Amino acid sequence: MKNKFTSMLDGLHDRLHIRVLMVLSLVLALTCGGLVMWDPQAFAAKLGGFNVLNGPALIWATCTGIIHGMAFKPRFWLWQLVFFPPFAWIVMIAVLVKAFV
């Protein structure tokens, strides 16, 4: 049985499953992941180094972007909260802006 909170989360995730937003997630995630894999030291130097905060946040955001970009929707409400794409977009855009501006 669904309660109001889980129904709201399902509705939010359903609204986010638009092809343009999924492509945005995938492009951001592949860009962040590619930059880390291409030259990790140079990318970390641009960010001021990977630390306890930005390292795991970048990994989480990249995983969330791939999950959303591949059109996967978590079923359980906790995973819908953990892998919520707008939070990941904020992290990935902030990392890319800091690296290139």
C-alpha positions as CSV (number, residue, x, y, z in Angstrom):
1,M,0.0,0.0,0.0
2,K,1.3,3.4,-1.0
3,N,1.1,6.4,1.2
4,K,1.1,10.0,0.2
5,F,4.9,10.4,0.4
6,T,5.7,7.4,-1.8
7,S,3.1,8.5,-4.3
8,M,4.6,11.9,-4.5
9,L,8.1,10.5,-5.1
10,D,6.8,8.2,-7.8
11,G,5.1,11.2,-9.4
12,L,8.3,13.2,-9.3
13,H,10.3,10.4,-10.8
14,D,7.7,10.0,-13.5
15,R,7.9,13.7,-14.4
16,L,11.7,13.4,-14.6
17,H,11.6,10.6,-17.2
18,I,11.6,12.9,-20.1
19,R,14.1,12.1,-22.9
20,V,15.8,15.6,-22.8
21,L,16.4,15.3,-19.0
22,M,17.7,11.8,-19.3
23,V,20.1,12.8,-22.0
24,L,21.2,15.7,-19.8
25,S,21.9,13.3,-17.0
26,L,23.8,10.9,-19.2
27,V,25.9,13.6,-20.8
28,L,26.8,15.2,-17.5
29,A,27.7,11.8,-15.9
30,L,29.8,10.7,-18.9
31,T,31.6,14.0,-18.9
32,C,32.4,13.8,-15.2
33,G,33.4,10.2,-15.4
34,G,35.4,10.7,-18.5
35,L,37.3,13.6,-17.0
36,V,38.2,11.6,-13.9
37,M,39.3,8.6,-16.0
38,W,41.2,10.6,-18.6
39,D,43.5,12.4,-16.3
40,P,42.6,12.1,-12.6
41,Q,45.5,14.2,-11.3
42,A,44.8,17.1,-13.6
43,F,41.1,17.1,-12.9
44,A,41.7,16.8,-9.1
45,A,44.1,19.8,-9.3
46,K,41.5,21.9,-11.0
47,L,39.0,21.1,-8.2
48,G,41.6,21.7,-5.5
49,G,42.0,18.0,-4.9
50,F,39.6,15.2,-4.1
51,N,38.7,15.1,-0.5
52,V,36.1,13.4,1.8
53,L,33.3,15.7,0.5
54,N,33.8,16.2,-3.2
55,G,35.1,12.7,-4.0
56,P,32.1,10.7,-2.8
57,A,29.7,13.4,-4.0
58,L,31.2,13.2,-7.5
59,I,31.0,9.3,-7.5
60,W,27.4,9.5,-6.3
61,A,26.4,12.1,-8.8
62,T,28.0,10.2,-11.7
63,C,26.2,7.0,-10.7
64,T,22.9,8.8,-10.3
65,G,23.3,10.4,-13.7
66,I,24.0,7.1,-15.3
67,I,21.1,5.5,-13.6
68,H,18.7,8.2,-14.7
69,G,20.2,8.6,-18.1
70,M,19.7,4.9,-18.8
71,A,16.0,5.3,-17.9
72,F,16.1,3.3,-14.8
73,K,13.6,4.2,-12.1
74,P,14.2,2.8,-8.6
75,R,11.1,1.2,-7.1
76,F,11.7,1.5,-3.4
77,W,11.2,5.0,-1.9
78,L,14.5,5.1,-0.2
79,W,16.4,4.5,-3.4
80,Q,14.3,7.1,-5.2
81,L,15.5,9.6,-2.6
82,V,19.1,8.5,-2.8
83,F,19.2,8.6,-6.6
84,F,17.2,11.8,-7.2
85,P,18.5,13.3,-10.4
86,P,18.2,17.1,-9.7
87,F,20.5,16.8,-6.7
88,A,23.0,15.0,-8.9
89,W,22.7,17.7,-11.6
90,I,23.6,20.3,-9.1
91,V,26.7,18.4,-8.0
92,M,27.9,17.6,-11.5
93,I,27.3,21.1,-12.8
94,A,29.1,22.6,-9.8
95,V,32.1,20.3,-10.3
96,L,32.3,21.1,-14.0
97,V,31.9,24.8,-13.5
98,K,34.7,24.8,-10.8
99,A,36.9,22.7,-13.1
100,F,36.5,24.9,-16.2
101,V,35.8,28.4,-14.9
